[in-house]
């Protein structure tokens, strides 16, 4: 879609070349959402891909994912053998509502900052205890746990002019056993609920997205019975999300069932 309100496109090649933020600015990388509908308030686009960030880097600390890394690049990552949770990376990339062509363009940072309830990158980042690096509007940077980045549907903790630089997925959590469950109303529909579980020290950590307004993470003993898992989920969820992709009662039921399935799988 043509963005006929845009009068300027800036392609900085370093942080020092980033323009001072002003109302009407929008940061863009893949642009799969930006160019999908009118952006009547946008006057200037700042193209972050020109900054030339390496998409991925890994070390003992974990997997460092640039905000401009595409989902296809992330999905193709060959993880160290010790990272038993690594298969959830590809599963989350494929959970995005879109074809392989979209995954070649859509970025991790764009998916996080769009802050949709069904964001698969939010599920991944929260489940793997991701820590986001945020460039502040003027100088400096701050670290934000991925759990605190998304504050509600379409809302983040980023201030005007701040840029998500990337997210570090924790290397210790990547060594855990993990399990994923996802459900949609249709075979290729947006996630109505997307859950990831990891197991460590007799506890299963459950990350819940899709069926809730913002990502949630809770811990339950691995020996919990189904009713106990249901109760823990209900206690953690403030309210169930409601849109055309699933009604609250159905999302709640599916979330409880999938949470219990994950706990059973990870304790076996």
GIDAWO-V97720 format. One record per backbone hydrogen bond with DSSP energy under -1.0 kcal/mol. NH is the residue of the N-H (numbers start at 1). CO is the residue of the C=O. E is the energy in kcal/mol with one decimal. If there is no record, write none. Layout:
nh=[NH NH]
co=[CO CO]
e=[E E]
//
This chain:
nh=[6 7 8 10 17 18 25 26 28 35 36 42 43 44 45 46 47 48 51 52 57 59 62 63 64 65 66 67 69 71 72 74 75 76 77 83 84 85 86 88 89 91 92 93 94 98 103 104 105 106 108 109 111 112 113 114 119 123 124 125 126 127 128 129 130 131 132 133 134 135 136 142 144 146 148 151 152 154 155 157 162 163 165 166 167 168 169 170 171 174 176 179 181 183 189 192 193 194 195 196 197 198 199 200 203 204 205 206 207 208 209 210 211 216 218 220 222 224 229 230 231 232 233 234 235 236 237 241 243 246 251 252 253 254 255 256 257 258 259 260 261 262 263 264 265 266 267]
co=[3 43 43 45 14 15 22 44 46 31 33 39 24 24 8 26 10 28 48 49 64 62 59 169 57 167 55 165 66 106 103 70 71 72 74 80 82 174 83 85 86 87 88 89 90 96 99 100 102 102 69 67 107 108 109 110 116 119 120 121 122 123 124 126 125 168 144 166 142 163 140 134 132 130 145 155 155 115 152 149 159 135 133 133 65 131 63 128 61 170 173 197 195 193 186 183 183 209 181 207 179 205 177 203 200 220 198 218 196 216 194 117 209 208 206 204 202 221 225 226 227 228 229 230 231 232 233 211 246 243 247 248 249 250 251 252 253 254 255 256 257 258 259 260 261 262 263]
e=[-1.5 -2.8 -1.1 -3.2 -1.4 -1.7 -1.8 -1.7 -2.4 -2.3 -2.1 -1.9 -3.4 -2.0 -2.3 -2.6 -3.0 -2.7 -1.6 -1.4 -1.5 -2.0 -1.1 -1.7 -3.6 -2.9 -2.5 -2.3 -1.6 -2.1 -2.5 -2.2 -2.7 -1.7 -1.3 -1.7 -1.8 -2.8 -1.5 -1.9 -2.1 -1.8 -2.3 -2.1 -2.2 -1.2 -1.8 -1.2 -1.7 -3.6 -2.7 -2.4 -2.1 -2.1 -2.8 -1.8 -1.8 -1.5 -2.2 -2.6 -2.5 -2.4 -2.0 -1.6 -3.8 -1.7 -3.4 -2.6 -2.9 -3.2 -1.8 -2.3 -2.7 -3.0 -2.2 -1.7 -1.3 -2.9 -2.4 -2.3 -2.4 -2.2 -2.9 -1.2 -2.6 -2.5 -3.0 -2.0 -2.6 -1.8 -1.8 -2.2 -2.4 -2.2 -1.9 -2.8 -1.4 -2.8 -3.0 -1.9 -2.9 -1.9 -1.8 -2.5 -1.4 -3.0 -3.1 -3.5 -3.1 -2.6 -1.9 -2.2 -1.4 -2.0 -2.5 -2.4 -2.5 -2.2 -2.3 -2.7 -2.2 -2.1 -2.4 -2.5 -2.0 -1.6 -1.7 -2.6 -1.4 -1.8 -2.6 -2.9 -2.2 -2.6 -2.6 -2.4 -2.3 -2.6 -2.4 -2.2 -2.1 -2.4 -2.2 -2.2 -2.5 -2.6 -1.4]
//
